[in-house]
Amino acid sequence: QTHFLSHSLQAKMSRPVQARRLEGIDKNIWVEFVKLAATYSKVNLGQGFPDFPPPDFLTEAFTRALGGNHMLHQYTRAFGHPPLVTVLAQFFEKLLGRDLDPMTNVMVTVGAYQALFCCFQALVDEGDEVIIIEPFFDCYEPMVRMAGGTPVFVPLRPNPPKDGKLMSSADWQLDPAELASKFSERTKAIVLNSPNNPLGKVFSRGELGLIAELCVKHDVLCISDEVYEWLIYDGKQHIRIASLQGMWDRTVTIGSAGKTFSVTGWKVGWVVGPDRLLQHLRTVHQNSVYHCATIAQEAVAQGFQRELRLYGKPESYFVQLPKELQQKRDWLVQSLDGVGMKPIIPEGTYFLVADISQFKSDVPDAPNSDEPYDYRFAKWMVKSKGLAAIPLSAFYSEAHKNNYTNFIRFCFAKEEATLKAANDILQKWKQEKTSS
């Protein structure tokens, strides 16, 4: 009897259980580094979420929704709660300068993450090429591969300023000829992320014009991830590529209440675009998650209604938040610069990237390790200094990882106390370095 059982178990388990589309995409930087941060960090500047509270008007809206209409505990419209798609359409009409139909030009998703998944599943076919600009938010590559597509990478290349000034994210640029060379008849789409995570780069009108021209010339779609659209510093301007000539019809624009209102755990995102593209995203949405949390959508709708009334006024959250974050950015820039980690000053987002090449002597050598230096550094730093950050090479393709191993990414969307604690760690470290 036992012999027979063990035999049938073996026989049963010899077939591969995993779908081919999962091959090679099982590793995930967040799983590994979130665990490390939870175990060792005293100060976590790794993952991109604020540790300060969201605005009162938003949490009050959520509480009102909880205690109000009991139907808000039930399903709402699958493609977006009517009050939310209505106000998003009104808001984006302003921003894009065109009329939008809330029922066909807007879809609500479980965070921007699911919006991205819908885009790749709905628009990318076996053998299609998708251009991804490096460094890139890490899920783009596995999502393209899961859809059967082939990612094609084009890097932003750093041009350090000559005068010894700190580098800015604007100093990382596309080479126009190199970008043009990546477009072919196999290219289905390009993924644009502006403001860019991890660099904090805000693409200029000229750079976006170049991308738009190539998209029109080669009849290519643009998946534009604009989750940090309100988090822009130094009076820079966020330009939406969908507003450029010839682009509305071929662009899906993705946004996030998580980043917009500092509520990353609510997982409310959206897609804005032409019905000819969104109809296919709706098909994926209705056959995957079907529906997003009604109450969160209701509260976000109220947040947008408030922001629409206060649009451009000083008391608007979209005006206040970037001011506060710019100050936090400047604190962290100073802290890092003071200890010899050269920060690249971001024009937008929650993040800044710092050069760690001066710290090579601090990290013990690992002769048999094929791990890039920035991975080893980030792991060593969280274990021995209690400070968590993310290695920049995690945001590069396998082929290009080794060219960018001297940088790590910090998140500065944190309480003053968190940033002060990080500064204390860095100062102490600096003293140890100078005394040793």
C-alpha positions as CSV (number, residue, x, y, z in Angstrom):
1,Q,0.0,0.0,0.0
2,T,2.7,2.5,1.1
3,H,4.8,1.5,-1.9
4,F,1.9,2.2,-4.3
5,L,1.2,5.6,-2.7
6,S,4.7,6.9,-2.9
7,H,4.9,5.7,-6.5
8,S,1.7,7.5,-7.6
9,L,2.9,10.7,-5.9
10,Q,6.1,10.6,-7.8
11,A,4.3,9.9,-11.1
12,K,1.9,12.7,-10.5
13,M,4.6,15.4,-9.8
14,S,6.9,14.8,-12.8
15,R,5.1,17.2,-15.1
16,P,6.1,20.9,-14.9
17,V,3.4,22.7,-13.0
18,Q,4.5,26.2,-13.8
19,A,3.1,28.0,-16.9
20,R,5.8,28.9,-19.4
21,R,4.9,32.6,-19.1
22,L,6.3,32.6,-15.5
23,E,9.8,31.4,-16.5
24,G,12.6,33.7,-15.4
25,I,10.3,36.2,-13.7
26,D,10.0,34.7,-10.3
27,K,12.6,36.9,-8.6
28,N,11.3,40.1,-7.2
29,I,13.5,42.8,-5.6
30,W,10.7,44.0,-3.2
31,V,10.1,40.6,-1.7
32,E,13.8,40.3,-0.8
33,F,14.4,43.9,0.3
34,V,11.2,44.4,2.2
35,K,12.0,41.3,4.2
36,L,15.6,42.5,4.9
37,A,14.3,46.0,5.9
38,A,11.7,44.4,8.3
39,T,14.4,42.3,9.9
40,Y,17.3,44.7,10.3
41,S,16.4,48.3,9.6
42,K,16.0,51.1,12.2
43,V,15.3,53.5,9.4
44,N,13.6,52.4,6.2
45,L,14.2,54.6,3.2
46,G,13.7,51.7,0.8
47,Q,10.1,51.1,-0.3
48,G,8.2,54.0,-1.8
49,F,5.5,54.8,0.6
50,P,5.0,57.8,2.9
51,D,5.2,57.2,6.7
52,F,3.3,60.5,7.3
53,P,-0.5,60.5,7.4
54,P,-2.7,61.2,4.4
55,P,-4.6,64.6,4.4
56,D,-7.5,64.9,6.9
57,F,-10.1,65.7,4.2
58,L,-9.4,62.3,2.6
59,T,-9.6,60.2,5.8
60,E,-12.7,62.1,6.8
61,A,-14.3,61.3,3.4
62,F,-13.4,57.6,4.0
63,T,-15.0,57.7,7.4
64,R,-18.1,59.4,6.0
65,A,-18.4,56.8,3.3
66,L,-18.2,54.0,5.9
67,G,-21.0,55.4,8.1
68,G,-23.1,56.8,5.2
69,N,-24.9,55.0,2.4
70,H,-24.9,51.3,3.1
71,M,-24.8,50.5,-0.6
72,L,-21.2,51.7,-0.6
73,H,-20.4,48.3,1.0
74,Q,-21.6,46.6,-2.2
75,Y,-20.4,46.3,-5.8
76,T,-20.3,49.4,-7.9
77,R,-19.8,49.7,-11.6
78,A,-17.0,47.3,-12.7
79,F,-15.0,49.9,-14.7
80,G,-15.1,52.6,-12.0
81,H,-17.4,54.0,-9.4
82,P,-19.6,56.6,-11.2
83,P,-18.7,59.6,-9.0
84,L,-15.0,58.8,-9.4
85,V,-14.9,58.4,-13.2
86,T,-17.0,61.5,-13.5
87,V,-14.6,63.7,-11.5
88,L,-11.5,62.1,-13.1
89,A,-13.0,62.9,-16.5
90,Q,-13.6,66.6,-15.4
91,F,-10.1,66.8,-14.0
92,F,-8.3,65.4,-17.0
93,E,-10.3,67.4,-19.5
94,K,-8.6,70.4,-17.8
95,L,-5.2,68.8,-18.0
96,L,-5.4,67.4,-21.5
97,G,-7.5,70.1,-23.1
98,R,-10.1,67.8,-24.6
99,D,-13.6,66.5,-23.8
100,L,-13.6,63.1,-22.0
101,D,-16.5,60.6,-21.6
102,P,-16.3,59.2,-18.0
103,M,-17.8,55.9,-19.2
104,T,-15.4,55.2,-22.1
105,N,-12.3,57.4,-21.6
106,V,-11.6,56.5,-17.9
107,M,-11.2,53.2,-16.1
108,V,-10.5,52.6,-12.4
109,T,-8.0,49.9,-11.5
110,V,-6.6,48.2,-8.4
111,G,-3.7,50.7,-8.2
112,A,-1.6,51.8,-11.1
113,Y,0.0,48.4,-10.9
114,Q,-3.1,46.7,-12.2
115,A,-3.5,49.4,-14.8
116,L,-0.1,48.5,-16.1
117,F,-1.0,44.8,-16.1
118,C,-4.2,45.5,-18.1
119,C,-2.2,47.5,-20.6
120,F,0.3,44.8,-21.3
121,Q,-2.2,42.0,-21.4
122,A,-4.6,43.9,-23.6
123,L,-2.2,45.5,-26.1
124,V,0.9,43.3,-26.4
125,D,0.9,40.0,-28.4
126,E,3.4,37.2,-28.8
127,G,6.5,38.5,-30.5
128,D,5.6,42.2,-30.1
129,E,8.5,44.4,-29.0
130,V,8.0,46.9,-26.2
131,I,10.6,49.7,-25.7
132,I,11.4,50.3,-22.0
133,I,13.6,53.3,-20.9
134,E,16.2,52.4,-18.3
135,P,16.3,52.7,-15.4
136,F,12.7,51.6,-15.2
137,F,10.2,50.6,-12.5
138,D,10.9,46.9,-12.2
139,C,7.5,45.4,-13.0
140,Y,7.5,46.6,-16.6
141,E,9.8,43.9,-17.8
142,P,8.1,40.8,-16.2
143,M,4.7,42.1,-17.3
144,V,5.8,42.5,-20.9
145,R,7.3,39.0,-20.8
146,M,4.1,37.5,-19.3
147,A,2.1,39.0,-22.2
148,G,4.5,37.2,-24.6
149,G,6.2,40.4,-25.6
150,T,9.9,41.1,-26.0
151,P,11.3,44.1,-24.0
152,V,13.8,46.3,-25.8
153,F,15.8,48.5,-23.5
154,V,17.1,52.0,-24.2
155,P,19.1,53.8,-21.4
156,L,19.1,57.3,-20.1
157,R,22.7,58.2,-20.2
158,P,24.3,60.4,-17.5
159,N,26.1,63.5,-18.5
160,P,27.8,64.8,-15.3
161,P,28.1,68.6,-15.1
162,K,31.6,69.8,-15.7
163,D,31.7,72.4,-12.8
164,G,31.8,69.8,-10.0
165,K,28.2,70.7,-9.1
166,L,25.8,67.9,-7.9
167,M,24.2,66.0,-10.8
168,S,20.5,66.5,-11.4
169,S,18.1,63.9,-12.8
170,A,17.8,66.2,-15.9
171,D,21.5,65.3,-16.7
172,W,20.3,61.8,-17.5
173,Q,19.2,61.9,-21.1
174,L,18.1,59.7,-24.1
175,D,20.4,59.6,-27.1
176,P,18.0,60.5,-29.9
177,A,19.8,58.3,-32.5
178,E,19.9,55.4,-30.1
179,L,16.2,55.8,-29.3
180,A,15.3,56.0,-32.9
181,S,17.2,52.8,-33.7
182,K,15.0,50.8,-31.2
183,F,11.8,51.4,-33.3
184,S,11.0,48.9,-36.0
185,E,7.9,47.3,-37.5
186,R,7.9,44.9,-34.6
187,T,7.6,47.7,-32.0
188,K,4.0,47.7,-30.5
189,A,4.5,50.1,-27.7
190,I,6.9,52.3,-25.6
191,V,6.6,52.6,-21.9
192,L,7.1,56.1,-20.6
193,N,7.5,56.9,-16.9
194,S,7.6,60.6,-16.2
195,P,8.4,61.7,-13.5
196,N,10.6,58.6,-13.5
197,N,11.0,56.2,-10.7
198,P,13.9,55.6,-9.6
199,L,15.7,58.7,-10.9
200,G,13.1,61.4,-10.3
201,K,13.6,62.7,-13.9
202,V,10.9,64.8,-15.4
203,F,11.0,64.5,-19.2
204,S,11.2,67.9,-21.0
205,R,8.9,69.0,-23.8
206,G,11.7,68.4,-26.2
207,E,12.3,64.8,-25.0
208,L,8.6,64.0,-25.1
209,G,8.3,65.5,-28.6
210,L,11.1,63.2,-29.8
211,I,9.3,60.1,-28.4
212,A,5.9,61.3,-29.8
213,E,7.4,61.8,-33.3
214,L,8.8,58.3,-33.3
215,C,5.5,56.8,-32.0
216,V,3.5,58.6,-34.8
217,K,6.1,57.7,-37.5
218,H,6.1,54.0,-36.6
219,D,2.5,53.8,-35.5
220,V,3.4,52.7,-31.9
221,L,1.4,52.9,-28.8
222,C,2.5,54.8,-25.6
223,I,1.9,53.4,-22.1
224,S,2.5,56.5,-20.0
225,D,3.0,55.9,-16.3
226,E,2.4,59.3,-14.6
227,V,1.7,58.3,-11.0
228,Y,4.0,61.0,-9.7
229,E,2.4,63.7,-11.9
230,W,1.8,66.1,-8.9
231,L,5.2,65.6,-7.2
232,I,7.3,68.0,-9.2
233,Y,9.9,70.4,-7.7
234,D,11.8,73.6,-8.4
235,G,8.9,75.1,-10.5
236,K,9.4,72.4,-13.2
237,Q,6.3,71.5,-15.3
238,H,4.9,68.0,-15.9
239,I,3.9,67.6,-19.5
240,R,1.4,64.9,-20.4
241,I,2.5,63.1,-23.6
242,A,-1.2,62.4,-24.5
243,S,-1.6,66.2,-25.0
244,L,1.1,66.3,-27.7
245,Q,0.1,66.3,-31.4
246,G,-0.9,62.9,-32.7
247,M,-0.6,61.2,-29.3
248,W,-4.1,61.2,-27.7
249,D,-5.2,58.4,-30.0
250,R,-2.3,56.1,-29.2
251,T,-1.7,56.8,-25.5
252,V,-3.0,55.3,-22.3
253,T,-2.2,57.6,-19.3
254,I,-1.9,55.9,-15.9
255,G,-2.4,57.6,-12.5
256,S,-2.6,56.6,-8.8
257,A,-4.5,57.9,-5.8
258,G,-1.8,56.2,-3.7
259,K,0.8,58.7,-4.9
260,T,-1.6,61.6,-5.5
261,F,-3.1,61.5,-2.0
262,S,-0.4,59.6,0.0
263,V,-2.6,56.5,0.5
264,T,-0.6,53.7,-1.2
265,G,-2.5,51.0,0.7
266,W,-5.9,52.0,-0.8
267,K,-4.8,50.7,-4.2
268,V,-6.9,53.0,-6.4
269,G,-5.5,53.8,-9.8
270,W,-6.9,54.7,-13.2
271,V,-6.3,54.8,-16.9
272,V,-7.3,57.7,-19.2
273,G,-7.3,57.3,-22.9
274,P,-9.3,56.8,-26.1
275,D,-12.1,54.2,-26.1
276,R,-10.4,52.3,-29.0
277,L,-7.7,51.3,-26.5
278,L,-9.6,51.3,-23.2
279,Q,-12.2,48.8,-24.6
280,H,-9.5,46.2,-24.6
281,L,-8.3,47.1,-21.1
282,R,-11.8,46.7,-19.9
283,T,-11.9,43.1,-21.3
284,V,-8.8,42.2,-19.2
285,H,-10.1,44.0,-16.2
286,Q,-13.5,42.2,-16.2
287,N,-11.7,38.9,-16.5
288,S,-9.1,39.4,-13.8
289,V,-10.1,41.6,-10.8
290,Y,-13.5,42.7,-12.2
291,H,-14.0,45.4,-9.6
292,C,-12.2,47.7,-7.1
293,A,-13.1,48.5,-3.5
294,T,-16.2,50.8,-3.6
295,I,-15.5,52.7,-0.4
296,A,-12.0,53.6,-1.4
297,Q,-13.2,54.9,-4.8
298,E,-15.9,57.0,-3.1
299,A,-13.4,58.6,-0.8
300,V,-10.9,59.3,-3.7
301,A,-13.8,60.8,-5.7
302,Q,-14.5,63.3,-2.8
303,G,-10.8,64.1,-2.6
304,F,-10.7,64.9,-6.4
305,Q,-13.9,67.0,-6.0
306,R,-12.2,69.1,-3.4
307,E,-9.0,69.4,-5.5
308,L,-11.1,70.4,-8.6
309,R,-12.6,73.3,-6.5
310,L,-9.2,74.4,-5.2
311,Y,-7.3,73.8,-8.5
312,G,-4.1,75.9,-8.6
313,K,-4.9,77.6,-5.3
314,P,-2.3,77.6,-2.5
315,E,-4.5,75.5,-0.2
316,S,-4.8,72.7,-2.8
317,Y,-3.1,69.5,-1.6
318,F,-1.6,69.1,-5.1
319,V,0.2,72.5,-4.4
320,Q,1.1,71.8,-0.8
321,L,2.4,68.2,-1.0
322,P,5.2,68.9,-3.5
323,K,6.3,71.9,-1.4
324,E,6.7,69.7,1.6
325,L,8.4,66.9,-0.3
326,Q,10.8,69.4,-1.9
327,Q,11.9,70.4,1.6
328,K,12.3,66.7,2.6
329,R,14.3,66.1,-0.6
330,D,16.6,69.0,0.2
331,W,17.2,67.7,3.7
332,L,18.2,64.2,2.4
333,V,20.4,65.7,-0.3
334,Q,22.3,67.7,2.4
335,S,22.6,64.6,4.7
336,L,24.0,62.4,1.9
337,D,26.2,65.0,0.4
338,G,27.7,65.7,3.8
339,V,28.9,62.1,4.1
340,G,30.2,61.7,0.6
341,M,27.3,59.8,-1.0
342,K,26.8,62.0,-4.0
343,P,23.0,62.6,-4.5
344,I,21.5,63.1,-8.0
345,I,19.0,65.8,-7.4
346,P,15.5,64.6,-8.5
347,E,13.1,67.0,-10.4
348,G,10.1,64.9,-9.1
349,T,8.8,61.8,-7.3
350,Y,9.5,60.3,-3.8
351,F,13.0,59.2,-4.7
352,L,16.6,60.2,-5.1
353,V,19.5,58.1,-6.3
354,A,23.0,58.5,-4.7
355,D,26.4,57.5,-5.9
356,I,28.1,55.2,-3.4
357,S,31.4,54.6,-5.2
358,Q,33.4,56.3,-2.4
359,F,32.3,53.6,0.0
360,K,33.9,50.6,-1.7
361,S,36.4,50.2,1.2
362,D,33.5,49.9,3.8
363,V,31.9,46.8,2.3
364,P,33.7,43.5,2.8
365,D,34.7,41.9,-0.5
366,A,32.8,38.8,-1.6
367,P,35.1,37.0,-4.0
368,N,32.7,34.3,-5.0
369,S,29.7,36.5,-5.3
370,D,28.2,37.4,-8.7
371,E,26.0,39.9,-6.9
372,P,26.4,43.5,-8.2
373,Y,28.2,45.9,-5.8
374,D,25.0,48.0,-5.1
375,Y,23.1,44.9,-4.0
376,R,26.0,43.9,-1.6
377,F,26.2,47.4,-0.4
378,A,22.5,47.8,0.3
379,K,22.4,44.5,2.1
380,W,25.5,45.3,4.2
381,M,24.2,48.8,5.0
382,V,20.8,47.5,6.3
383,K,22.5,44.8,8.4
384,S,25.4,46.8,9.8
385,K,24.0,50.4,9.8
386,G,20.3,49.8,10.1
387,L,19.5,52.0,7.1
388,A,17.5,50.5,4.3
389,A,17.7,51.6,0.6
390,I,17.3,49.9,-2.8
391,P,20.1,49.0,-5.2
392,L,19.7,51.0,-8.5
393,S,20.8,48.0,-10.7
394,A,17.4,46.4,-9.7
395,F,15.9,48.9,-12.2
396,Y,18.0,47.7,-15.1
397,S,17.7,44.7,-17.5
398,E,20.0,41.7,-16.9
399,A,22.2,42.8,-19.8
400,H,22.8,46.3,-18.5
401,K,22.8,45.7,-14.7
402,N,26.5,45.7,-14.4
403,N,27.0,49.2,-15.9
404,Y,25.1,50.8,-13.0
405,T,26.2,49.2,-9.8
406,N,27.5,52.4,-8.0
407,F,24.1,53.8,-7.0
408,I,21.3,53.2,-4.5
409,R,17.8,54.6,-4.3
410,F,16.4,56.4,-1.3
411,C,12.8,57.3,-0.6
412,F,12.4,60.8,1.1
413,A,8.6,60.8,1.4
414,K,9.0,60.3,5.1
415,E,8.3,62.0,8.4
416,E,10.9,64.6,9.6
417,A,11.8,62.3,12.5
418,T,12.6,59.5,10.0
419,L,14.8,61.7,7.9
420,K,16.5,63.0,11.1
421,A,17.2,59.4,12.2
422,A,18.7,58.6,8.8
423,N,20.9,61.7,9.1
424,D,22.0,60.5,12.6
425,I,23.1,57.1,11.2
426,L,25.0,58.8,8.3
427,Q,26.7,61.3,10.6
428,K,27.8,58.5,13.0
429,W,29.1,56.5,10.1
430,K,31.1,59.5,8.8
431,Q,32.7,59.9,12.2
432,E,33.7,56.2,12.2
433,K,35.2,56.5,8.7
434,T,37.3,59.6,9.6
435,S,38.5,58.1,12.9
436,S,39.4,54.7,11.4
